[in-house]
Every structure is written in C-alpha cells, then in structure tokens.
Amino acid sequence: MIKPILIAGLGGFIGTVLRFIITRYIQFSAVSVFPWGTFVVNLLGSLLLGIVFGLSEKGNLLSPEWRIFLTVGICGGFTTFSSFSLDAYVLLQSREILRMIIYASFSFALGLLAVFGGRAMIKLI
C-alpha cells in the first residue's frame, strides 16, 4: 500500500511544481485580471488526462503504477479545482460577473473537450 502512495506523491510533487511555474509565467505575461494561468493549466491537465485515459483503453500500454503516477499524481497536482473556485470568487468579488461566467463556462466546456480530444488522439494512433 505504501508504494502507490509514494508513486502518487512523487507525481503530485511534479504536477504541483509544473502548475506553479506555468501559472505564474502565464499570469505575469497576461495583462488582465482574468485568471489565464489557472485556465490554461486546467485545460492542459484535462488534455493530459484524456491522453492517459486513451492509452489505458488501448490495452496494457500503461501499468497500474504509471496510471497512478500520471492521473492521481501529476494531473492531480497539476490541475486544481480549488484555484479555479477561488479565481471565480475573486472575479465575482470584483464585480466581474460576465468574466466569471465566461471563465467558469469555458473552463468546464473546454476542459471536457480537452479530455475528449486527448482520448480521441490516442484512439487515432
């Protein structure tokens, strides 16, 4: 039982560091109150999750350890619903209602499409 925990923890560390770097880079590059960093990271994470899911469906391309490492670990550390929720709250608090609606709607819809797209990409291989 300790091995899967360590595998998930290592992946989580890597995902968290990647999220921190990418989010900061994007947010500092954007001249906007819109939370572009979290938005992009969540879409990339959704795409990666779709790719991993697609690989898992193809057969024994990924071991259970690799699935844990990539899904629970890296994707779990990389994407973050709590940051998404906080960003939406900050937009609401700033009375940016339309931006909050766009952010929440596009995050969900495009995230869902990214999972589908990642899975579809793998099915084509």
N, C-alpha and C positions, 0 to 999 in steps of 0.2 A: 504493500500500500504506500510505502514511503517513496518508491521510485516514481509513480505517476505524479505525486505531489511535487517532487523536485523537478520533474520534466515541465510541468505546468508553471512552476515558479520561475524557472530559467526563461521560458518563453515569455512569461508575463513581464519579467525584467526587461528583456529585449524590446518587447512591444511598447512598454511604457517609455523607455528611452527614445525610441523612434518617434512615438507620438509627441513627446516633449520637444524634440528637435524640429520636426516637421511643422507642428502647430506654431511654434514661436517664429520660425522662418516665414511662414505664410502670413501670419498675423502682423508681423513687423513690416512685411513687404506691402501689405494691403493698406490703403488709406481709407479706412471705413470702420464704422462701429459694428458692421456685420461680422459675425464670428466665422470668417472664412477658414481659419485653421482647423477648428473642430469639424466643420462641414466637410472639408476635403479629406481629413483623416478618417472620418466615419464612412465616407464613400469608398476610399481605398481599402479600408478594412472589410467592408461588405463585399467588394470585388474579390479580395483575397479569400474570404470565407467561401464565396461561391466557387472559386477555383479549387480549394481544398475539398469542398463537398463533391464537386465534379470528379476529382481524382479518386475520392473514396468510392464513388459509384462505379468507376471503371473496373473495379476488382481489387486486387491486392497490391495496388500501387503505393499505398501508404500503410505502414504498420500502425497498430493502435497507439504506440508511443509517439509517432510522428503526428498523428491526428490530434492527440492531446497537446503536444508542443505547439502546433500551428493554430488550432482553434481556441482552446481554453487559454493557452499561454499567450502567444503572440497577438492573435486577434483580440482576445480578452483584455490584454494590456494596452493594445494599440487604439482600439475604439473605446468610447466612453459615453454611455448614456447619461451619466450624471453631469458631465461637462456640457453635453447637449442641452439638458434641462436647465442648467444654470445660465447658459448663454441665452436661452429663450426667455428666462425670467428677467435677465438684465435688459433685454430688448423691451419687454413689457414694462419694466420699471422706468425705462427711459421714454415711455410712451411711443415706442416704435412698433405699434400694433401690426401694421402691414408687413414690415420687415420680419417680425416674429412669425407671422402666419406663413410668409414665403419660406423662411428658414425651416420651420417645422415641417411644412408640407413637402418641400423639395428634399429635405434630409430623409424623410421617410420614403417618399416615392422613388427618388434616385438611389437610395440605399437598397431598396427592394429590387430595382432594376439592375443594380450592380451585382447583387447575389445571383440573380437570374443570368446576367451576362457572363459572369465568371464560370458558372456551371455550364452554360451553353458553349463557351470557348473550349472547355475541356471535352465536351461531347463531340466537337468537331475534329478533335485530334485522333 
